């Protein structure tokens, strides 16, 4: 899965989180738990397992969104497509080791009729949303106790 680089609205941002990939992944993979650490998300419900093909319904910034998981690679990548109010989105989270913890990259593309007026009124909408999400994730992860991988 990739985002659509030709979509009318595309953004990619990254942040270094002072926590392990396991800790960051635990927050991202717990979709119903998103409202507990991201103030803009008021509801999130996963309809099935955390696996490609499962859908989830969530409300962010007052907008109801229906998304479908497309990519689930534990502690590495999480991606979905979504639809809301005449828009289609592709969103991917990527986690990588970093000397100071975890490098988290998030990228999203948005297309549809509603994107054009949004770009005119608030051209930095997607950039601001992704940066806010990254900062909320960083703060939540850095408050968590360390999670060590299980030994086999």
Number of C-alpha atoms within 10 A of each C-alpha: 12 15 20 17 12 10 16 14 22 19 20 17 15 17 15 19 25 19 24 26 26 19 23 26 21 17 19 18 16 13 17 17 16 21 16 12 16 18 13 17 19 16 18 20 16 17 13 11 11 19 14 16 16 15 20 21 17 20 17 16 10 11 12 16 18 15 22 20 21 19 20 18 14 14 19 16 19 24 23 24 22 18 17 15 12 10 14 19 20 23 25 22 21 18 24 15 16 15 8 11 17 22 20 24 18 21 21 25 22 24 19 16 12 14 18 13 10 14 14 9 9 10 14 13 13 20 17 14 14 19 17 15 17 21 16 16 21 20 15 18 24 16 12 14 10 13 13 10 9 5 4 3
